Amino acid sequence: MNPHHSQPLPALLSHFNSEPGLRELQNRLDDAERSGVDADRMVVLYEQALPLVETAMWSCGPDATAVSLYQAAFRELEQIIARTGCDTRHRFVVIIPVADRPQHLTNMLESLLDLCSAFGYGGMHEGRFRKVAVIIADDSMEEDSIARNRAIAERFDSKGIETLYFGADDQAEQLGRLTPEQRVSLESVLGTPEKTCFRHKGASANRNLAYLFARRMLRADEKTLFYFVDSDQQFTVRTRTAAGIEDLAAVNYFYYLDRLFTRHPIQVLTGKVVGDPPVSPAVMSGNFLSDVAAFLDQIAREQATDPCRFHPTEEHGGDDAAYHDMAELFGFAPAAGAFRYRCPLTGPHDHTACLAEFSRRLDRFFHGEHPTRLTLFSYKRGFLALDAARTVYTGNYVCTAEGLRHFIPFAPLRLRMAGPVLGRLVRAEVGSKFVSANLPMLHTRATEGEERFEFRPGVERARTGVDLSGEFERQFFGDVMLFTMERLIEQGYPGHTLAADEIERTLDTVEEALYRKYVAKRSDILRRLEHAATLFADTGRWWNTTPGLEMAKENFEGFFANMQRNFGEGSNAYRLIGAGARREARRREILDALVGYTADRDTWDAVFGAMPEGRQ
């Protein structure tokens, strides 16, 4: 066997030998092996073969054998690259903001370690991955979470990934590097974390502080990319295979991101997510209630003890916003009709078991799961295709050192939609250097295996039920900020200075229009709620006479009660966005933030430009 050639790629090509292009590549690899070509030529052959293999693998649905061979082929490529003696590819600094989610953090880092082991990007030196490092930016409140996060950082550092813990003391030290004047000027970017002892200061302020720390990770002799991910995500994709819906480590994120940033003048690149939707339940309730009603209507036609028929194989044709009640605001057509529930139970089971399982998933919706509108991965045009972007998915984006200048705007307001707002600003400022790639990550609201949820701001639980009002209020005013921003950018903002009264008029127009939409959607939600609740309460339905479904009935009734509590008369959520002191205070905050953004950007640029690069 030629030392430059080994088994994984030929085996992978043979696995899909019905593809003509792959048979030709197999022949070229065989010729290369016989003639003993050098490592540089072998790298070229591998880079030609792998995209063709991917197309074949994803067109027929990947299986465990193909994924294993695919990973092994990349590890072999890494060994060949090492033999060239010249690896100038990017080093990645993975930044993980976290707040009281130690189990999520563990799952994320386990997936990262699996990614590094499976594909071997950059190789290893003395037991450590050469081109991957991690920063854990901790915003936890609970002492137990803080202690666990520190221990998690130490554990994964010992497993071969350089892992730095950026906690309250480190954050205070980072702020201490600023002058008092800079510190005051940047309160609208970094907030005032000293007031909360650097705990629960908010995701945006936490990320912006991590930006300052991350800059110190630059090395003069190595290209660096900064990869921001969320703790409730993983470096896998959820997709349909011949065996059903599976989570697969079938995307070589670092390899393809390096190639994209090498080939194109990118400053910021965003991926998306698959799995659970990245939006609040506050804007998914209407379509979910439609799906609940459709499920009840469909299962009512079945016999309770017949084998479960809720295992559809067809895919829904919905777009990326199929889960959103107001998809049209973002340029998407509303999803046509209800989505069918896919029962996750395996083995023989009847409709009684299916109904009970569905009922257990209802409460999870209030933490962001959507049992009927799960997003699955599609290979589409491959991993090297780029599209113009307009939204930054703050749980999955990558930037250069220059891209770190694009801080998360309006951090102290703690609004949702920070990523879309940032995306509109980045697009306005750098144009084609802001792109989107088909490199999604798996998003999971619940910690795997424990069937429980860790901390989520704006979702409160009490004996009386779930209160989404905090989440709802942040969502509404986040939408106000986003669509005001879109209108202002059309007028030349932020490059062109707009008068405060121009900004105020735009804000008022957008706010009133969105409020009317939210009120109209509320009426729609209550109509759908009444329909679903009436269907369930019908005494003629078999679940109301079948023994053993008492808990399932409690789950449904609790779900309907929580929906009524959050969207019905007396709703605290709608009180917070209605006319009054709270709404006026929010409006003033947003207006001041928009008027002051240019000054914020100038101060941030000055601080960034003055900061020394490299570890200190």
Number of C-alpha atoms within 10 A of each C-alpha: 9 11 10 20 21 15 12 19 24 21 17 25 25 14 17 17 17 11 14 10 13 22 16 14 18 21 12 13 20 14 12 18 18 12 10 16 15 15 20 15 15 21 19 11 17 18 13 12 21 18 14 17 22 19 15 19 19 19 12 11 17 22 15 12 10 21 19 16 19 27 23 20 23 22 21 22 27 19 18 22 18 14 14 14 10 9 12 11 18 21 21 23 23 20 26 25 25 26 27 23 24 25 21 24 26 20 18 22 23 15 17 21 19 15 22 24 16 20 25 25 24 24 20 16 10 7 11 16 20 18 23 25 21 24 23 22 25 29 28 25 17 14 10 11 19 22 12 18 26 17 14 20 22 16 14 19 16 13 13 20 24 19 23 17 18 24 20 19 10 15 22 16 12 15 18 11 12 14 11 11 8 15 19 14 16 19 16 21 27 25 23 17 22 13 9 10 15 22 20 19 23 22 24 26 28 26 25 21 21 23 22 20 20 23 21 14 19 19 13 9 7 12 16 22 26 26 24 24 22 21 25 24 26 25 27 27 24 23 21 19 16 11 10 11 13 16 17 18 21 22 23 21 20 23 18 15 21 18 14 18 19 12 10 12 11 19 22 29 28 27 20 21 26 23 23 22 24 19 16 23 25 23 19 24 26 23 26 26 23 19 22 28 22 19 21 17 15 14 21 17 10 15 13 18 11 11 15 20 15 18 14 10 11 7 10 15 10 17 13 16 21 23 28 25 21 20 18 12 14 10 9 15 14 18 20 10 11 18 24 20 20 18 19 13 14 7 5 8 14 18 21 22 20 21 20 19 15 21 22 15 16 20 18 19 18 22 21 21 25 23 21 19 25 18 24 20 19 17 16 11 11 16 20 14 13 16 13 15 22 21 24 29 25 24 25 19 23 28 21 18 19 13 20 22 20 20 23 24 24 27 23 20 21 20 23 23 24 24 20 23 24 23 25 21 24 24 20 19 15 13 16 17 17 27 24 20 22 22 27 27 25 24 25 21 24 19 18 12 6 8 9 11 16 15 15 14 14 17 18 16 10 7 5 10 15 20 21 26 23 16 20 24 23 24 22 24 24 21 22 24 26 23 22 24 24 16 15 19 17 10 15 12 20 19 12 11 11 15 9 13 11 11 20 19 13 16 22 14 12 19 21 12 11 17 18 11 13 17 14 11 18 18 14 15 24 19 14 21 25 15 15 22 19 12 18 23 14 11 11 11 16 17 24 14 11 11 9 12 17 13 12 20 18 13 19 23 16 18 23 19 18 19 22 17 20 21 24 18 11 11 16 19 22 21 15 19 21 14 11 10 11 13 17 13 11 17 19 13 14 22 21 16 20 24 18 14 17 16 13 21 18 12 17 19 16 13 18 17 12 9 14 12 16 13 11 6
